[in-house]
Structures are given as structure tokens and as C-alpha cells.
Amino acid sequence: MRVKVFDLCCDPPMRQNSRMAHALSLNRRTLLQALGLALAPWSVDANAATPVVAALALYDKPKYPPGFTHFDYVNPNAPLGGTLWLTPPSRAGSFDKLNPFTLRGTAPPGINTLVFESLMTASWDEPNSVYGLLAEDVELAADRRSVLFRLNTAARFVNGDPVTADDVRHSFETLVGPYAAPSIKVQFADVARVVVEDIRHVRFDFKRPNHELPLIVAGLPVFSRQWGAGKHFDEVVNEPPIASGPYSIERMSQNRDIVYARRTNYWGWSLPVRRGQYNFAHIGFKLYRDETARLEAFKAGDFDLIQEFIAKNWVRQYTGPAFASGELVKRELPNHNPAGFQGMVLNLRRPLFKDIRVRHALALALDFQWLNGMFFYGQYKRIHGYFANSPFEARHAPGQDELTLLEPLRPQLAPEVFGVLPTLPSTDPPGGLRANLLAARGLLREAGWHYRDGALRNVRGEVFTFEYLDSQGSMARVITPYGQALARLGIRLEYRQVDYALYQRRMDGFDYDMTTVRYLGSPSPGNELRDRFGSAAAAIEGSDNVWGIRSPVVDALISYVVQARTWAELVAACKALDRVLVCGWYSVPQWYAASHRVAYRSGLFGMPSTLPLYYEPEAWSMACWWSRPGAKPAVEKQA
């Protein structure tokens, strides 16, 4: 669900919070992205008791009816075999653990998707439905206070043991226990207990009605009680997971490369949610410490597909004989995924950023239009809020649906929330950055900051100075002109580049002034917003609330999102939340791309003619491509 994944979808690549990004296979793509929900299993009366079904939907019925054989975006007759080599869009050049659910360290790419499974799984061509995987079917109580899963009798872990209700309970209790990543608890905060009814039936009881929870718990990653038995969970580091997924770890090399082998004895190959998927005999990942080495390795044939997040690279570096001959294919694939948020975040735990006028001034100093023309080849669109490129993005003045939620909170809100939504002024002619900086200077003066003795100072004479934290250096070309603009105001911006491991530790401990993050958008926002913007999460080490936002109004609006029973209620609640966050000036919003930029080796692979609606290229290639029989890679690689 969460995805402080800094999934690197835009220029420049963002930090990828790998420790938790996929730590719940509830990541918006895997678990449906979850949920706002009014569960409507294959269209039944929402007020009636829910029947036993094999799929759940949020506000409508699932696309695929009972008895469907496969998803539309796969080839059910795809040939098996071959090897797919990938490299993750990550900042980490190595991994140091095989347990993706603990806070410390970095797990290898692919392990969540290929090795672990959840009770139910999402379809990629609809936003709001999940279908049975480990669970054969599901029954939601009439009062929405519990949900009962019946496990598939065929489900087996990699060691041959059956997947039982005790394993499900063990997985849940471990992930909300003291030794897993603390932020996981936020996702399951409203689960009162997990009850094993018998070997195949496991029930989740809820503390209160929560329309989202049935789908959240449906995305629970399940692993065997035998994995790390006798150890605290944070001591389970290098033991290969005992899970039920379609691949297992075959070999690793110096914590830089990892190869997963397709399990011929995998229990679920005949399931409709698995048919035509995961066709490669081996899927391997190679990790690189910098973007240049990564791209040159791709050109040399070390791996097969690359997703590019830097516009300059895409335009200028994806050239040469291999591209000219067609050996390498360069494509821009349609991206219908909600863009979510990407921007420079201000750490409100620092007294410097407490004043909203200061934060507003800092946002005015970024010249997006100049950056987009000079550095990004005009490939990006400006982000203004936190639900970009989605129906949940607030615009203009609030409608009556939003006002219904906002009016009771009016005493705690700024007047701007009830007017036309403020946006960042364009610097395109006849405008310019100078006008923005003049407005910023006025805001800073109101906040008590005045220029004297060569710097912007407060009444105590302290200089306005802060640090931007980066982990690779790709943001330097953006921070340089931004820092120059701030210098015209008398502000000193210090750029600090550190290695990924130190960056991750500092982010986990909220030891930064400003950095850039990206959160994946969701077709159905929900419970993950508590971890991202909720007051409780602000004090949880490693949480997604990197801003340190503590606002009862924000908490109330998140509750409206989670409790929404209809699509209209969900849209209204998200827009109201977006509006309040935008008016809080917590960030310097950046940009998003309208397409996936990918390159791959021609002739080696087959892929379905139908693209899924919501997908990421790496996950799509792993799940849906296949190796063409007889195809020879440009550079032979040991499988």
C-alpha cells in the first residue's frame, strides 16, 4: 500500500524507500492500491449480508466474473523458459538482507513480487478489485466488523508445507509486532485480532467498521511459521524466505546480483490470477551504484530492460548503433497511473519551517518552467498538490461536496481553503521569476525575516540557512538554480550529497531539512494516508510522514477518506484533503511524466498486445512477457 516508494517515475530519480515500499504487498499496484471502499462483491446489496465470493470490489463489481480463466492483458499460451535480466530504479547499489519487512537494511529487488504472496491479488486493468490467491474465497460480515478467508487447500510454501490459517495469523502478528518495520502497524491499526477458526479458515476482527480494512488485510504478505523460527524477527536477515510465491532465490553474487528461479512445483500455476504470468525460467537483477554505469551496462547487453527517469538521458543518451540498427528499442508507453506526489519536502520538525509564510516563500522560488525547458526538454507537467493526474486532485474553488466536509472544520482552517485554490505562478513570459521572488520577499518580511549584513536574518540576527539532502547527485542541477534564486532573497541553501545507506538512516530518523521524495499515486486512496500525513505517524521512525505534519484537520479528513462508502464520497474527501495540504505549503511541488520511458532488447521477448491500465514497466515485464523460442541474447549471460 504505501509507497514512499520513491518509485522514480520522474526526473530526477527520487529516493526509493525500499525498506517499506513493498513491505506490504499492499502496494497500490499489488493489493489494488487499495481502497476507500464500499465493498460490493460482484454487485450485491451493500446493506445486505455479504455472500461468500472469490473477489471483492470497492464501489462497483469486479471486471472479471466468476469462472474467468485469465486476465485480459496476459497471453495464457505464452511459452515458458528463458531469462529476463533487469535492474531496479533504486539508489542502492547492493542489498544486505533477505527480509523485506524489517526497518533496517536493504532487501534485494523483486523479492516481494516473486517470492511472497498475499491472500488476494489485484488486477492491473481496473483500479478497485482483488481476486483470490492464497484465499480461495472471502466472506464479509454483515456489520463489516470482520472478514473471513478460506484458504486454498492446494497452497504450499516453497518447502512443501501447506499454507494454514496459523501461518496467516503468525504473519500478521509478526508484521505488527515489535521487530518488523514500525510503520506497518499503521496499516493494520484497526485490526483487533486474528482468529484461527480451523486449518483453512482465518478471521480478521476489526475494532470499528472500516470499509478499507477487508482489502488491506487481503493484501497481507504470508510466510511460514518456520521462517526464522526461534529468532526475533529483526534477526531474520539472511535466511531465504519460506513463502509461497512462483519463484525462489537460486543464487546471489556479492549482494549485487540476484537470480530467482521459476518453481515448476509452484502450487498456483492453474489459478486464473496466475495463468499466462511469470513465464521466464529465471529472472535476474543487477544492481549498479550510479546511473551512468547502469545505462552503459544496458547498452553493453548486461540486462534486458531499463526504465529511464531522467529526461536529459532519454533524449541524449539513448542513441548509438544499437538503437539505430533496431537491436535496442526505445519506447514511450502510455502511463495512466495517478501521478501522486513528487516534490521537495520541508521537515516541520525544524523550527525554521514552522511558519507557513516561510514555506510559501520557498515554494515560490522554484522556476519550474525554466527547468522544464532547459533541463527536461519540455517533457514534464507541473504538480500542484498531492493527488496529481487523478480524479482526487483539488481544483479551483471547493464544490458543495467538499464544503460539506470542510465547513465543520472552518474554525481550524485558513480562509484560503474556502477560496480559489492557490497555485504556483508560471514564469513563462510575460511572467518571470522576479515577480515570484518579490512575492516571496514580502512573505518573509511578514514572518520576521529581513535582509541585512549580506544575508536574510531574523530578529535574533540568525541567518536563514538550511541543507538539502541528496543521495546520488542527480538533483544537483536542479538545486543549483534553486539555490541561486534563494540567494537573491538572502537565503543560504547548502547542498549535501551522502551515500544511500547514510541517506536512508537520516531519512528514517527524520534528520534532514529538505529533500525530494515521490509517492506513487493510487486509483483509490485510503488507509496509507494515515502513515503519509497522519499525526501519529509523524513520530514513528521510518514513517511516510516525512514532513512531520501534525494536524487534527488532516487527521479528520483522512478518516473521511477511509470511511467513504461511495465513489463520490471518496472523491470529495480526497479533494478536501488535497486542498488543505496545498494551502499548508508543506512542499515545493515538482513535476510528473505522462509516459513510461523504457528501452529493451529487440527480438528476444514477446509481450501481450493488450497493455494493462495500471502498471509499472518492470513489474509488467516480469509478470507478462515471455522469451521467444530460439532467441539469442546480444551478450550471452549465464542463467
Buried (B, 14 or more C-beta within 10 A) or exposed (E): BBBBBBBBBBBBBBBBBBBBBBBBBBBBBBBBBBBBBBBBBBEBEBEEEBEEBBBBBBBBBBBBEEEBEBBEBBBEEBEBBBBBBBBBBBBBBBBBBBBBBBBBBBBBBBBBBBBBBBBBBBBBBBBBBBBBBBBBBBBBBEEBBBBBBBBBEEBBBBEEBBBBBBBBBBBBEBBBEEBBBBBBBBBBBBBEEBBBEEEBBBBBBBEEEBBBBBBBBBBBBBBBBBBBEEEEBBEBBEBBBBBBBBBBBBEBEEBBBBBBBBBEEBBBBEBBBBBBBBBBBBBBBBBBBEBEEBBEBBBEBBBBBBBBBBBBBBBEBBEEEBBEEEBBBBEBEEBBBBBBBBBBBBBBBBEBBEBBBBBBBBBBBBBBBBBBEEBBBEBBBBBBBBBBBBEBBBBEEBBEBBBBBBEEBEEEBEEBBBEEBBEBBBBEEEEBBEEBBEBBBEBBBEBEBEBEEEBBBBEEEEBBBBBBBBBBEBBBBBBEBBBEBBBBBBBBBEBBBBEBBEBBEBBBEBEBBBBBBBBBBBBBBBBBBBBBBBBBBBEBEBBBBBBBBBBEBBBBBBBBBBBBBBBEBBBBBBBBBBBBBBBBBBBBBBBBBEEBBBBBBBEBBBBBEEBBBBBBBBBBBBBBBBBBEEEEBBEEBEB
